[in-house]
C-alpha cells in the first residue's frame, strides 16, 4: 500500500475519533485510501454497524459477520479489522483493566488483603463425569447416590470471592445462630436456614428423626465394620485402618466435609454418625450433623490458627441464598467470581496396591443400601467376585 493511502486511512479514523466525521464519511476515506471507491451499499452496511458498535451494543465479531461478502473485498475487510476495530478493542481492554483496578480497590475496602483467608482445597464436590476404574470406588459412589443426603455432595453456587472472605472475616456466634455481613448488611444463619438451603432431610409432620449413635455406640459400630487396631476413643479411629468398602466411604465423607484425606486421618464423631446413618438406612438428620461440623470449624477458627477458608461450597450456597433474597446487594460487575469451576472435585483415590488388580473386600454391602441397578452393575459384580 502506498504511503498516501496509509495517511488517508489513519486520517479517516482520527476524524471519527475527534467527532469531525460520521461513520459513513470515515468509511469513504478508508476505501479511498485503499484504492477503492465506497459504493452506496458499502455506506449503508457499514454506517449502522459502526453506530451500534460505538454505542456498545454489539461486538467486533458480530459486526464483521454481519457484513455481506459481496460488498467488501478481502483487503477492505482486513483494513476494517486492523485500523478500525483494533483501536476500539484496545480501548475496551483498557476500560476492563480500569474496571478491575476499581474493583480491587472496593474489595480491599471491604476486607483488607491481610485479613483474608486462602480459599482452601476442601469441601469437595462429587464430579458426576468421573468414572473410577476401581470397583471399590465406583460401588461406593453408586451406593452413596441412593442416600437422601446425596444432593449435599453436589450442590454449589456462584458468588464473589470477596463475599466469601467477608463471611469468614465477620462471622460471629449468637446463641444457636451465626451472624455475618455481606457488604454493609447483616444476616443470620442457623441449622433451620441451612436445611432450607440444602433442601434435604426435610422434617415430615408426625415423624421424628432417629437419634444418632452416642460415642460409645459409634465405637462399637466401627468395631463391627472392622478396624485393624484397637480403639478406645473415637479419636483412635483412623480411616486407613478401616476395612473396605467403609474405608472408601469414610474417605469420601471426610473430603466432602473437610479437606484432602491423608493416610493417618482421624474421623470426627459427626462423620461416624453420618456413616452409621447411611449403613443402617436411618431417618437421620444429616443436615444437623453437617451443620455441627461447620459450626465446629467456625467456633474454632481462631484457636486453630488456620489461614484457610473451610467449607467454601457451603459458604457459597449460604451467601447465594441471601443474595437471592436481597437483590439490592451489588454483584460488582461479576468480577472475581468463585464458580463451580473453582470447586475442589473429588478425584481419583487409590486403595489398591500397584501390584493388585482389584480390592479384596472385608464386608459385603447391606441390601438396604443397594438397588437392582447397582446389583447388576459391572463394578458390583467385580466387588462380589473379589470378596
C-alpha positions in Angstrom: 0.0 0.0 0.0 1.3 3.5 -0.9 2.2 5.8 1.9 -0.5 8.3 0.9 -3.1 5.5 1.3 -2.0 4.8 4.9 -2.2 8.5 5.7 -5.7 8.6 4.3 -6.8 5.6 6.3 -5.3 6.9 9.6 -6.7 10.3 8.9 -10.2 8.9 8.4 -10.0 7.1 11.8 -8.8 10.2 13.6 -11.6 12.2 12.1 -14.1 9.8 13.6 -12.3 9.8 16.9 -12.5 13.6 17.1 -16.1 13.6 16.1 -15.4 15.6 12.9 -16.7 12.9 10.5 -19.5 10.4 10.6 -19.1 6.7 10.2 -20.1 6.6 6.5 -17.7 9.5 5.7 -14.9 7.7 7.5 -15.6 4.6 5.5 -15.3 6.6 2.3 -11.9 7.9 3.3 -10.7 4.4 4.2 -11.9 2.9 0.9 -10.3 5.8 -1.0 -7.0 5.2 0.8 -7.0 1.6 -0.3 -7.6 2.5 -4.0 -11.3 1.6 -3.9 -14.4 3.6 -4.0 -17.2 3.5 -1.4 -20.4 2.3 -3.0 -23.8 3.3 -1.7 -24.3 -0.3 -0.4 -20.9 -0.1 1.4 -22.0 3.0 3.2 -25.4 1.6 4.0 -23.9 -1.6 5.6 -21.1 0.0 7.5 -22.7 3.1 8.9 -25.3 1.4 11.1 -22.8 -1.2 12.3 -20.3 1.4 13.3 -23.1 3.3 15.1 -24.3 0.2 17.0 -20.7 -0.8 17.9 -19.9 2.7 19.2 -23.0 2.5 21.4 -21.5 -0.7 22.9 -24.5 -2.9 21.8 -22.6 -5.5 19.9 -19.1 -7.0 19.5 -16.5 -6.7 16.7 -17.1 -10.3 15.6 -20.8 -9.7 15.2 -20.1 -6.6 13.2 -17.8 -8.5 10.8 -20.1 -11.4 10.4 -22.9 -9.0 9.5 -21.0 -7.6 6.6 -22.2 -9.1 3.3 -19.3 -10.9 1.5 -20.2 -9.3 -1.9 -20.0 -5.8 -0.5 -16.4 -5.9 0.6 -13.2 -7.2 -0.8 -10.9 -9.1 1.5 -8.4 -6.2 1.6 -11.1 -3.8 2.8 -12.2 -6.2 5.5 -8.6 -6.6 6.7 -8.4 -2.8 6.8 -11.6 -2.6 8.8 -10.2 -5.1 11.4 -6.7 -3.7 11.6 -7.3 0.1 11.5 -10.8 0.5 13.0 -11.7 -2.5 15.2 -8.3 -2.9 16.8 -8.0 0.6 18.3 -11.6 0.3 19.7 -10.9 -3.2 21.1 -7.7 -1.9 22.7 -9.8 1.0 24.2 -12.3 -1.6 25.5 -9.5 -3.7 27.1 -8.1 -0.6 28.8 -11.6 0.0 30.2 -11.7 -3.5 31.5 -8.4 -3.1 33.2 -9.5 0.1 34.8 -12.7 -1.5 36.0 -10.7 -4.4 37.6 -8.5 -1.9 39.3 -11.5 -0.1 40.7 -13.0 -3.5 41.8 -9.8 -4.4 43.6 -9.9 -1.1 45.4 -13.5 -1.7 46.5 -12.7 -5.2 47.6 -9.7 -4.0 49.7 -12.0 -1.5 51.4 -14.4 -4.3 52.3 -11.8 -6.8 53.6 -8.2 -5.9 53.6 -5.8 -8.4 51.9 -4.1 -9.2 55.2 -7.4 -10.2 56.8 -8.3 -12.6 54.1 -8.0 -16.4 54.3 -7.0 -18.7 51.5 -9.9 -20.5 49.8 -8.7 -24.0 50.5 -8.9 -27.3 48.6 -11.6 -28.8 50.8 -15.4 -29.3 51.0 -15.1 -31.3 47.8 -17.9 -31.9 45.3 -18.5 -35.2 43.5 -17.7 -35.0 39.9 -20.6 -36.7 38.1 -18.5 -37.0 34.9 -15.8 -39.1 36.7 -15.8 -42.9 36.1 -13.4 -44.6 38.5 -11.6 -47.6 37.2 -11.5 -49.2 40.7 -14.7 -51.2 41.6 -14.4 -50.2 45.2 -14.7 -46.5 44.4 -17.5 -47.0 41.8 -19.7 -49.2 44.0 -19.4 -46.8 47.0 -20.3 -43.8 44.7 -23.3 -45.7 43.3 -24.5 -46.6 46.8 -24.0 -43.0 48.0 -26.2 -41.7 45.2 -29.1 -43.6 46.8 -28.9 -41.7 50.1 -31.2 -38.8 50.9 -28.1 -36.6 51.7 -26.6 -37.1 48.3 -27.6 -33.7 46.9 -25.3 -32.1 49.6 -22.3 -33.7 47.8 -23.3 -32.0 44.6 -24.6 -28.5 45.5 -22.6 -25.4 44.5 -23.2 -21.7 43.7 -21.5 -18.7 42.1 -20.7 -15.7 44.2 -18.0 -13.0 44.5 -14.7 -14.1 46.1 -14.8 -11.1 48.3 -18.1 -12.0 49.9 -16.6 -15.4 50.9 -13.7 -13.6 52.6 -16.2 -11.2 54.2 -18.3 -14.1 55.6 -15.3 -15.6 57.4 -13.9 -12.2 58.5 -17.2 -11.1 60.1 -18.9 -14.4 61.2 -19.7 -14.5 65.0 -21.8 -16.8 67.1 -25.1 -15.6 68.6 -26.9 -18.2 70.6 -27.7 -21.0 68.1 -27.1 -18.8 65.0 -24.2 -17.2 63.3 -24.2 -13.6 62.2 -22.2 -12.3 59.3 -22.1 -9.4 56.8 -22.4 -9.0 53.0 -21.4 -5.5 52.0 -22.8 -3.3 54.8 -25.8 -5.6 55.6 -26.1 -8.1 58.4 -27.5 -11.6 58.1 -28.0 -14.6 60.3 -27.9 -18.3 59.5 -28.8 -21.3 61.6 -29.5 -25.0 61.1 -33.1 -24.3 60.1 -32.0 -21.9 57.3 -29.2 -24.3 56.3 -31.7 -27.1 56.0 -33.8 -24.9 53.7 -30.8 -24.0 51.6 -29.7 -27.7 51.1 -33.3 -28.8 50.7 -32.7 -32.3 52.0 -33.8 -34.2 55.1 -36.9 -32.1 55.4 -39.0 -32.7 58.5 -42.0 -34.9 58.0 -45.0 -34.0 60.1 -45.6 -36.6 62.8 -42.3 -38.3 62.1 -39.2 -37.7 64.3 -35.6 -38.1 63.2 -33.8 -41.1 64.6 -31.3 -40.3 67.3 -27.6 -40.6 66.1 -25.4 -43.0 68.0 -23.5 -41.9 71.1 -19.7 -42.0 71.1 -19.8 -45.5 72.7 -22.3 -46.8 70.2 -20.2 -45.2 67.4 -17.1 -47.1 68.7 -19.0 -50.3 68.7 -20.2 -49.6 65.1 -16.6 -49.1 64.0 -15.5 -52.3 65.5 -18.4 -54.1 63.7 -17.2 -52.7 60.4 -13.7 -53.8 61.1 -10.8 -51.8 62.3 -7.2 -53.2 62.2 -6.2 -51.7 65.5 -7.7 -51.4 69.0 -9.9 -48.4 69.5 -10.9 -47.0 72.9 -11.9 -43.5 71.9 -13.4 -42.0 68.7 -10.1 -40.2 68.1 -8.4 -43.6 67.8 -10.4 -44.4 64.6 -8.1 -43.9 61.6 -9.6 -44.2 58.1 -6.8 -46.3 56.7 -7.3 -48.9 59.4 -11.0 -49.4 58.4 -11.9 -52.4 56.2 -13.3 -51.9 52.8 -15.7 -50.6 51.5 -16.1 -48.4 54.6 -12.6 -47.1 54.2 -13.6 -45.6 50.8 -16.9 -44.2 52.1 -15.3 -42.7 55.2 -12.6 -41.0 53.0 -15.3 -39.5 50.7 -17.2 -38.2 53.7 -14.0 -36.6 55.1 -13.2 -35.0 51.8 -16.8 -33.8 51.4 -16.8 -32.2 54.8 -13.3 -31.1 55.3 -10.1 -31.5 53.2 -7.7 -33.8 51.4 -7.5 -37.2 53.1 -4.1 -38.3 54.4 -3.1 -41.9 55.4 -3.5 -41.4 59.1 -6.5 -39.1 59.0 -8.8 -39.4 62.0 -12.6 -39.2 61.8 -14.8 -36.9 63.9 -17.9 -38.3 65.7 -20.4 -36.4 63.5 -18.8 -38.1 60.4 -19.0 -41.6 62.0 -22.7 -40.8 62.7 -23.3 -39.9 59.1 -21.6 -43.3 58.1 -23.8 -45.1 60.7 -27.0 -43.5 59.3 -26.1 -44.5 55.7 -25.2 -48.1 56.7 -28.5 -48.7 58.6 -30.7 -46.5 56.3 -31.8 -44.5 59.3 -34.0 -41.4 59.1 -31.1 -39.4 60.4 -31.0 -35.6 60.4 -27.9 -35.4 58.1 -28.2 -31.6 57.8 -27.9 -31.2 61.6 -24.7 -33.4 61.5 -23.2 -31.4 58.6 -24.2 -28.1 60.4 -22.5 -29.4 63.6 -19.3 -29.9 61.6 -19.5 -26.5 60.0 -20.3 -24.8 63.4 -17.3 -26.5 65.0 -14.9 -25.1 62.3 -16.4 -21.6 62.8 -16.1 -21.8 66.6 -12.5 -22.9 66.5 -11.3 -20.8 63.5 -9.0 -18.6 65.6 -7.8 -21.2 68.0 -6.7 -23.4 65.1 -4.5 -20.6 63.7 -5.6 -21.6 60.2 -5.3 -19.2 57.2 -7.8 -21.2 55.1 -11.5 -20.9 54.4 -13.3 -24.1 55.5 -16.3 -25.2 53.6 -16.0 -23.0 50.5 -19.0 -24.7 48.8 -21.3 -24.3 51.8 -20.0 -20.8 52.3 -21.1 -20.0 48.7 -24.6 -21.5 49.0 -25.2 -19.6 52.2 -24.2 -16.3 50.6 -26.1 -17.1 47.4 -29.2 -17.7 49.4 -29.2 -14.3 51.0 -28.1 -12.6 47.8 -31.1 -14.2 46.1 -33.4 -12.8 48.8 -31.8 -9.3 48.8 -31.4 -8.0 45.2 -30.1 -4.7 46.3 -26.7 -6.1 47.1 -24.3 -5.3 44.2 -22.7 -8.1 42.2 -19.9 -5.6 41.3 -19.9 -6.4 37.5 -19.5 -10.1 38.4 -15.7 -9.6 38.6 -13.6 -12.1 40.6 -16.3 -14.7 40.9 -15.9 -18.1 42.6 -17.8 -20.5 40.3 -18.4 -24.3 40.1 -15.2 -24.5 38.1 -13.3 -23.3 41.1 -14.7 -26.0 43.4 -12.4 -28.8 44.5 -13.6 -32.0 42.9 -13.5 -35.5 44.3 -10.8 -37.1 42.1 -9.1 -40.4 41.9 -8.5 -42.3 45.2 -6.4 -45.4 45.2 -6.9 -48.1 47.8 -5.3 -51.0 46.0 -1.7 -52.0 45.8 0.0 -51.2 42.5 0.6 -54.9 42.0 -3.0 -55.9 42.6 -5.9 -55.8 40.0 -8.8 -55.3 42.4 -9.6 -54.6 46.0 -10.3 -57.5 48.4 -13.4 -56.6 50.4 -13.7 -57.4 54.1 -17.5 -56.9 54.1 -20.5 -57.1 51.8 -22.7 -54.1 51.3 -26.1 -54.5 53.1 -29.0 -54.9 50.7 -30.6 -51.9 52.3 -28.1 -49.5 50.7 -28.2 -51.0 47.2 -30.8 -51.3 44.4 -31.2 -53.6 41.4 -29.3 -51.3 39.1 -26.3 -51.3 41.4 -26.5 -55.1 41.9 -26.5 -55.5 38.1 -23.5 -53.2 37.5 -20.1 -54.5 36.4 -18.5 -52.7 39.3 -20.7 -54.5 41.8 -20.2 -57.9 40.2 -16.4 -57.3 40.4 -16.9 -56.4 44.0 -18.8 -59.6 44.8 -16.3 -61.8 43.0 -13.3 -60.3 44.8 -14.9 -60.7 48.3 
